[in-house]
Amino acid sequence: MWYRTVCVAAILGLSTAAHAAVFTLIGDTTAGYSAFSMPSVNSSGVVAFNATTGGTAKIFTGANAPATLAFDPTTAGLFPGLKDSPTINDSGQIAFMPGGFSTRDIYRLNTGGTLTHIFDGSVPDAIAVSVTPGAVANIFFFRTFSNLLPRAGAFSGDGVTQNVLISMSQDVYHDAGRIAASPSGQWAVNATDFLGHPYHTLIANGSVVLLCT
């Protein structure tokens, strides 16, 4: 089951004394959920997560139980299933990847229920791997993987414009982690230029800031 956790002392820094954490139930298996993804939470405390109900994977949101069905890719005509975890920004928009391991697309679910196609992996030939919310509405950061070398790519985009953070055709990275983004729009990601090796390079805002050899 997933919980939203609030630790007032740690967040506000009002006291160094020990405080019991406050847990809010968002959803659990007694409500019919199974196969939970990792959750995502925005600054308003709204949690987004993937879970299976009725035999299909769907996206749910909520600040407490019961969670609300936000999106069902099957009824929307998309490839059934959901890859990795959804991510929700402070505007309540949710980015997600429909389909299985080889999914090539990333969509943004807008607050009005409409969809925006953020990334089309058919050009370039790439598989969507993970997605992270940006600092402002509409923009999300995402990482891709290609069977062509070098394999790793990283981008930000809103469905209209797309910025290349790590180029699959010009940079030399074969794998990269999930992109971290700050409220001010800064970003960082770890990467490796050796296939199958641990990450040894930290890239922040386009520059290598740490290299472990």
Secondary structure, 3 states (H helix, E strand, C coil): CEEEEECHHHHHCCCCCCCCCEEEEEECHHHCCECCCCCEECCCCCEEEEEEECCEEEEEEECCCCCEEEECCCCCCCCCCEEEEEEECCCCCEEEEECCCCCCEEEEECCCCCEEEEEECCCCCCEEEEEEECCCCCCEEEEEECCCCCCEEEEEECCCCEEEEECCCCCCCCEECCCEECCCCCEEEEEECCCCCCCCEEEECCEEEEECC
